[in-house]
Amino acid sequence: MEFRDYYQLLGLSRTATDDEIRKAYRKAARKYHPDVSKEANAEEKFKQVQEAYEVLKDREKRAAYDQLGASWREGQQFRPPPDWDSTFHARGGRGRARQPGAGVEIDEEQFSDFFSSLFGDRGMGGGPFRGGTRRPRAGRDQRARLQIDLEEAFRGATQTVELQQPEIRPDGTIETRTKQVRVTIPAGVTDGQQLRLSGQGEASQSGGRPGDLYLEVAIRPHRLYQVNGRDVTLTLPIAPWEAALGGSITVPTLGGSVDMRIPAGAQSGQRLRLRGRGLPGNPPGDQYAQLKVVVPPASTPQARSLYEQMQRELPFDPRAELKG
């Protein structure tokens, strides 16, 4: 595995004081916190920052890290001495690490293999060992995309998802098996929303709890509607006389057809709202009808005659505003 330079992760020198370490950590944690950060790979960066702080804030861990890490550089392959885990004893502490002021807790299982190799299973004190008994490591979380139709997002649905999961055989070799998971999709789910299925991730290899499965919802493009959060937009074709005179027309929605009033003098591109006709929620989304005036073709003598009559009798110049 590669050596991790915890000082470099926090932008510190190796002579940094405890106060400098705390300040650097708070700055980096705010930058990469998954709830607010827009940085690429923010979640992974946040975990790395948390791991670095967990070591450097603790004088015993920091001393041990400095002792082994002085001769290593970032990116080098790292292996601790064979007797390192038996001679190093980290002092007791919490089994979870909390980011100051943010209420975010990170399990010790989320720290890297480098951390585990350096400090052994006792690296978090009260973590994997409880009262002298080793706590099994949990299975890893899995993530996948779940594609659904807009109608499924509106009404809710169930789907069967196939996952490829690695499994260790008794002889130590790894095989990939297919696992089917039944997923309940709640009505009103939005594009990009994550669904968490507890215990449906990878199995633990040491008898611990399985990981969780996170499904990111992706709503397929629809032939009629464009989706924005819980709102949907429909391009609604109307005839010139409907735009000019107004009137009531039937409009499709996700919940069924409804009557909508077109105001007299409506223009192409104008948006009319059907409140609460988008995806369900609290509050529900709206449906917008974006008007598109469609001109009938002058494909017959009678149609051409009507257009010529309109040209003669209607005092209308569509480009009047261009003439200043």
Order of alpha helices (4+ residues) and beta strands (2+ residues): alpha-alpha-alpha-alpha-alpha-beta-beta-alpha-beta-beta-beta-alpha-beta-beta-beta-beta-beta-beta-alpha-beta-beta-beta-beta-alpha
